[in-house]
């Protein structure tokens, strides 16, 4: 576990262990939950489908394409859960492949029509 105070910035870095310099990493989704085994029931989206959901989320530049750096403010779930678990989904793409998921950015899902 990593211990920080409430509202303190939490800095994260993910990187790809690869010798291929032509790969890039994209943070697609990060979800927080008080339960390390359930990221659906009581969950908080920090970033979803490349779309930032938490106003404290910030990405940071990296000179290396195989690194993803970001931060957000630490929080607790309704002050009953002192631990918060994080699950992130990252995408690996070819560097410069602008048709790949890494270069599409935020993908907002269209809502379905509820008519008959």
C-alpha positions in Angstrom: 0.0 0.0 0.0 0.9 3.6 -0.5 -0.1 6.0 2.2 -1.0 9.6 1.5 -3.2 12.2 3.2 -6.7 13.2 2.0 -6.6 15.7 -0.9 -2.9 15.2 -1.4 -1.7 14.7 -5.0 -1.0 11.2 -6.0 1.5 10.9 -8.9 1.5 7.8 -11.0 3.7 6.5 -13.8 3.1 3.5 -16.0 5.6 2.3 -18.5 6.0 -0.5 -21.0 8.9 -2.9 -20.5 9.9 -3.2 -24.1 13.0 -2.6 -26.1 10.9 -1.4 -29.1 11.1 2.4 -29.3 8.2 2.5 -31.7 5.5 1.7 -29.1 3.5 4.2 -27.2 1.2 3.9 -24.1 -2.2 5.6 -23.6 -4.2 5.7 -20.3 -7.7 4.7 -21.4 -9.5 4.1 -18.1 -8.8 4.5 -14.4 -11.4 3.5 -11.8 -11.2 3.8 -8.0 -13.0 1.6 -5.5 -13.0 0.8 -1.8 -13.1 -2.9 -2.7 -10.1 -4.4 -4.5 -12.2 -7.1 -6.0 -15.2 -5.0 -7.2 -14.7 -2.0 -9.5 -18.4 -1.8 -10.5 -20.7 -1.6 -7.4 -19.1 1.4 -5.6 -16.7 2.9 -8.0 -15.5 6.3 -9.1 -14.3 7.0 -12.6 -11.1 9.1 -12.8 -10.7 8.7 -16.5 -13.1 6.6 -18.7 -12.6 5.8 -22.4 -9.9 8.4 -22.5 -12.3 11.1 -21.1 -11.2 12.8 -17.9 -14.0 12.5 -15.2 -12.1 13.9 -12.2 -11.2 17.6 -12.4 -8.0 17.0 -10.4 -6.7 14.6 -13.1 -3.7 15.9 -15.0 -1.4 14.2 -17.5 2.3 15.0 -17.6 4.7 15.1 -20.5 7.2 12.3 -20.8 10.1 12.4 -23.3 9.6 8.7 -23.7 6.6 7.4 -25.6 6.4 4.2 -23.6 5.8 6.1 -20.3 2.4 7.5 -19.2 2.5 10.0 -16.3 -0.5 11.5 -14.5 -1.8 12.7 -11.1 -5.1 13.2 -9.2 -6.1 14.2 -5.7 -6.5 11.5 -3.1 -10.0 11.0 -1.7 -12.0 8.6 0.4 -15.4 7.0 -0.2 -18.0 8.7 2.0 -15.5 8.7 4.9 -16.4 5.1 5.7 -13.7 3.5 3.6 -10.1 4.5 4.4 -8.5 2.5 1.6 -9.0 3.3 -2.1 -7.9 0.9 -4.8 -7.1 1.9 -8.3 -7.5 -0.1 -11.5 -6.3 1.3 -14.7 -6.5 0.1 -18.3 -3.7 1.2 -20.7 -3.4 0.7 -24.4 -0.2 0.0 -26.3 0.0 1.2 -29.9 2.5 1.7 -32.7 4.1 5.1 -32.4 2.7 7.4 -35.2 -0.3 5.1 -36.0 -2.9 7.8 -35.9 -5.7 5.4 -36.6 -4.9 3.5 -33.4 -6.7 3.9 -30.0 -3.8 5.8 -28.5 -4.3 8.8 -30.8 -8.1 8.9 -30.7 -8.3 10.6 -27.2 -11.7 10.9 -25.5 -14.3 8.6 -26.9 -17.8 9.5 -25.7 -20.2 6.7 -26.2 -23.4 7.7 -27.9 -26.6 7.1 -26.0 -29.1 4.5 -27.3 -32.5 5.6 -28.5 -35.2 4.5 -26.0 -38.1 4.6 -28.5 -39.9 1.4 -29.5 
